[in-house]
């Protein structure tokens, strides 16, 4: 049984071009075809050896496409996912599931019987896997809190490519701002690290530094059923030169701290601080492995081995979307 999976990509923007396509190649898989309405995006895909289509029907007509990565703006996720599910292909859809909860609910219904995953690549960062293992083997004792800072600077004029639409600040296309874009990663990491998700949530948002209508920052607090408290500060208003990516897990026996692990790239550092002595030591992990490459490997392996698909759950991802919707409701 070969792990060489033929991929299609819907929406060939910067994340797909700069991270997912290289991840597919690094994992030993094949990028077969891309669909994107933009001629420049199609030309970029063809330059990488993929066949390019202006519409999804063309991509779905490619018999070698086994799995499809959806990386369109959020408001277009639903239509793409429903069409791909109807074709019987496996689906890896970028987070958040959709621009609004109604679309996410419809998507979850449409993928029943289909191998579906939301692209929470942070689950696949080797540093986060090492943290999960340390928590699971009791190194922290009783976990009491998770604290996350995940921030960047996203101005109105930001574009990954010249002339590209900055749809992330368009409420109709994105569904929100920093909270919608960045908080899903943190909420999902709580579930990944602890094996339980947040069930109670409150939030405040701000539109403080940027000149657009969506939120440019948010603070969320939540609690899991077992009583772990979580706080997330996400922002589009933090200068990129400042420290802005930090993940801490606190327990009765120690503290795990990850710096610069959240994001699309490999590396960062993870330390364990002993609660009795205060001494710190580095936690070893593969600092060369890209979370996107590892995500492709894991998804491809689960495609070939159905027993591994329990790691993916549309219901869990829909719960994360419901948390986002509740957070916006509480913030309002």
ABEGO torsion letter per residue (X at the ends): XBABBBBBBBGBBAAAAAAAAAAAAAAGBBBABBBBABAAAAAAAAAAGBBBBABAAAAAABAABABBBBABBAAAAAAAAAAAAAAGBBBBBBOBABABAAAAAAAAAAABGBBBBBBBAAAABAAAAAAAAAAAAGAAEBBABBBBBBBBBBBAABBABBGBBBAAABAAAAGEBAAAAAAAAAAAAAAAAAGBBBABBBBBBBBAABBBABBABBBBBBBBAAGBBBBBBBBAABBAABBABBBBBBBAAEBBBBBGABEABBEEBBBBBBAAAGBBBBBBBBAABBAAAAAAAAAAAAAABAAAAAABBAAAAAAAAAAAAAAAAAAX
